[in-house]
Amino acid sequence: MELSFFSRGLVIGFSIAAPVGPIGMLCIRRTLAEGRVVGFVSGLGAATADGTYGLVAAFGLTSIAAFLVGHQLWLRVVGGAFLIFLGSRTFVARPATQPAAGVVDPRLLAAYTSTLFLTLTNPMTILSFAAVFAGLGLGTTGGGYRTAVLLVVGVFLGSAVWWAVLSGLTSLLRVRFDQKGMRWVNRVSGAIITAFGLAAIAAAAR
């Protein structure tokens, strides 16, 4: 029974992470520009946020969920503004000359925290998890804290698997891009990320 909760969490985490949005674009661009490690660590930031929101939904922390959803207007504005900032920086960024060297590389922390922040500024993720959990009869887990924890760990790992797959596949294309090609990658991805940010602010304004 507990293994069933864990496996369902894996599927849920993978499925919610898979649609390519602004985080996916960041992961793809960073993988192409700075290497697979930076791309994957960027995804781990999103996976951490997914796990956090999955935790809120699994434990039925309605007060936290209500607060975040109630303040989604300002969260979207902040998240949208940050996307515009990142998109603008990406558009004018010079291609990296070498991939991230290792775990002490400061780019890894920046990559992780930026995607963590961006995913946390989308409180509708909570509603996605709550809807999926309820649809599968997992709304309150029914098995106490242990099954809830297993479910959330599954969500995190499922999301992380998606980012590992995405960064791994994208890295296979990296050798095909020279400096000129990477400048175009930066411009196109920067424009798309900026567009996501403008769309988020426009949605908040409505």
PyMOL commands that set and color helices and strands:
alter all, ss='L'
color gray80, all
select helices_A, chain A and resi 2-17+22-34+36-58+62-70+72-92+106-120+124-135+144-171+174-176+179-205
alter helices_A, ss='H'
color red, helices_A
deselect
rebuild
show_as cartoon
